Amino acid sequence: MTLRQRSLDDLPPIVFGEIPKVDAALVIGRIGEHQGQLFDSEQGDDFDGFSSQRKSEYASGRRVAHEALKLLSGKPAAVTREGRMPEWPAGYRGSISHSREFAIAMVASTRRCQAIGLDVVQKNAVSAKVGARIMLAEELLPPWGLIDTDWRAIVFGAKESVYKAVHPEIGEFLEFHDVEIKMNESDRSFTAATVEDGPSTAVVRAGIGFVSDFEDHWLTLFLV
Ligand SMILES: CC(C)(COP(=O)(O)OP(=O)(O)OC[C@H]1O[C@@H](n2cnc3c(N)ncnc32)[C@H](O)[C@@H]1OP(=O)(O)O)[C@@H](O)C(=O)NCCC(=O)NCCS
């Protein structure tokens, strides 16, 4: 197994635990003015209309995605998009996420990985009101003695990660109440299941998720 990792801008390494045998690269960096690093094909007609914060977040996401592709294949490549959904170069799958502070991307070879979803959530970002909207009754009790605020952010990130992995593969739109997250307390991995059988059920069941505590954020990763 090879997980190549880089933390840019003096950030510490990410620790995700025992992730499965994928040929993958994971890169994190700070949000900054990286618009100059975009490929022409990544800009699209709507780019000029983005706010300056959105331009920075978008470009910083592409910057870490380029770096991850470089770690895997030796050279960066454009990650275009269909609507908001990223389109990866042939032979690769990946996922991008950003908070106001960090951008993170993971890319894997399609030989050993069907789908990837990644999310970064600031620890206090999910209010009790939002938590009530996104959590199922079965998810309300925090595991490992976590406080409610942390647990809400983890459930939010985990569900977004599942969605980002599965939606490009299956095309089904999943609401937050369509998916249940179950933590494995021994190693902070998680599994996910759809509440009702549907097009995404098998692929969601086949995946495994991971949680990492990173600089006042929770990182979540879902791999199929
Ligand atoms: C699109 C969505 C997943 C983005 O998540 P977010 O937390 O707002 O933002 P993040 O920074 O974490 O991720 C944004 C990145 O996700 C990627 N993305 C967007 N749509 C995507 C999709 N359908 N599939 C996979 N990745 C997607 C993009 O790379 C985007 O960044 P970019 O626009 O700068 O390229 C989210 O807004 C959304 O619409 N979710 C749908 C409902 C849902 O999550 N349900 C969960 C139930 S399982």
The ligand as a Tripos MOL2 file, in Angstrom:
@<TRIPOS>MOLECULE
LIG
   48    50     1     0     0
SMALL
NO_CHARGES

@<TRIPOS>ATOM
      1 C1        -21.5970   19.7690   -2.9870 C.3       1 LIG1
      2 C2        -21.3340   19.5380   -1.5260 C.3       1 LIG1
      3 C3        -21.0530   18.0490   -1.2910 C.3       1 LIG1
      4 C4        -20.1160   20.3770   -1.1260 C.3       1 LIG1
      5 O1        -19.7600   20.2050    0.1960 O.3       1 LIG1
      6 P1        -19.3550   21.4400    1.1420 P.3       1 LIG1
      7 O2        -19.1290   20.8780    2.5120 O.co2     1 LIG1
      8 O3        -20.3500   22.5240    0.9720 O.co2     1 LIG1
      9 O4        -18.0180   21.9940    0.5970 O.3       1 LIG1
     10 P2        -16.5640   21.3170    0.5800 P.3       1 LIG1
     11 O5        -15.5910   22.4200    0.5820 O.co2     1 LIG1
     12 O6        -16.3980   20.2670    1.6010 O.co2     1 LIG1
     13 O7        -16.5340   20.5900   -0.8140 O.3       1 LIG1
     14 C5        -16.6360   21.3040   -1.9670 C.3       1 LIG1
     15 C6        -16.0270   20.4890   -3.0730 C.3       1 LIG1
     16 O8        -16.7320   19.2810   -3.2540 O.3       1 LIG1
     17 C7        -16.6010   18.8940   -4.6150 C.3       1 LIG1
     18 N1        -17.9290   18.5560   -5.1070 N.ar      1 LIG1
     19 C8        -18.9420   19.3690   -5.4220 C.ar      1 LIG1
     20 N2        -20.0130   18.6480   -5.8060 N.ar      1 LIG1
     21 C9        -19.6610   17.3650   -5.7340 C.ar      1 LIG1
     22 C10       -20.3330   16.1490   -6.0210 C.ar      1 LIG1
     23 N3        -21.5940   16.1160   -6.4340 N.pl3     1 LIG1
     24 N4        -19.6690   14.9980   -5.8520 N.ar      1 LIG1
     25 C11       -18.3870   14.9950   -5.4050 C.ar      1 LIG1
     26 N5        -17.6900   16.1190   -5.1190 N.ar      1 LIG1
     27 C12       -18.3330   17.2770   -5.2820 C.ar      1 LIG1
     28 C13       -16.0060   20.0840   -5.3780 C.3       1 LIG1
     29 O9        -14.6570   19.8020   -5.6440 O.3       1 LIG1
     30 C14       -16.1500   21.2040   -4.3860 C.3       1 LIG1
     31 O10       -15.1350   22.1580   -4.4050 O.3       1 LIG1
     32 P3        -14.9520   23.1650   -5.6350 P.3       1 LIG1
     33 O11       -16.3130   23.5920   -6.0470 O.co2     1 LIG1
     34 O12       -14.1060   24.2570   -5.1080 O.co2     1 LIG1
     35 O13       -14.2860   22.3370   -6.7000 O.co2     1 LIG1
     36 C15       -22.5310   19.9710   -0.6310 C.3       1 LIG1
     37 O14       -22.6970   21.3410   -0.6540 O.3       1 LIG1
     38 C16       -23.8190   19.3250   -1.0750 C.2       1 LIG1
     39 O15       -24.5020   19.7750   -1.9800 O.2       1 LIG1
     40 N6        -24.1850   18.2220   -0.4590 N.am      1 LIG1
     41 C17       -25.3400   17.4680   -0.8930 C.3       1 LIG1
     42 C18       -26.0760   16.8140    0.2000 C.3       1 LIG1
     43 C19       -25.2680   15.9540    1.0620 C.2       1 LIG1
     44 O16       -24.1220   16.1950    1.3650 O.2       1 LIG1
     45 N7        -25.8820   14.9210    1.5470 N.am      1 LIG1
     46 C20       -25.2180   14.0770    2.5010 C.3       1 LIG1
     47 C21       -26.0910   12.9040    2.7030 C.3       1 LIG1
     48 S1        -25.2110   11.4420    2.5430 S.3       1 LIG1
@<TRIPOS>BOND
     1     1     2 1
     2     2     3 1
     3     2     4 1
     4     2    36 1
     5     4     5 1
     6     5     6 1
     7     6     7 2
     8     6     8 1
     9     6     9 1
    10     9    10 1
    11    10    11 2
    12    10    12 1
    13    10    13 1
    14    13    14 1
    15    14    15 1
    16    15    16 1
    17    15    30 1
    18    16    17 1
    19    17    18 1
    20    17    28 1
    21    18    19 ar
    22    18    27 ar
    23    19    20 ar
    24    20    21 ar
    25    21    22 ar
    26    21    27 ar
    27    22    23 1
    28    22    24 ar
    29    24    25 ar
    30    25    26 ar
    31    26    27 ar
    32    28    29 1
    33    28    30 1
    34    30    31 1
    35    31    32 1
    36    32    33 2
    37    32    34 1
    38    32    35 1
    39    36    37 1
    40    36    38 1
    41    38    39 2
    42    38    40 1
    43    40    41 1
    44    41    42 1
    45    42    43 1
    46    43    44 2
    47    43    45 1
    48    45    46 1
    49    46    47 1
    50    47    48 1
@<TRIPOS>SUBSTRUCTURE
     1 LIG1         1 GROUP 0 **** ****
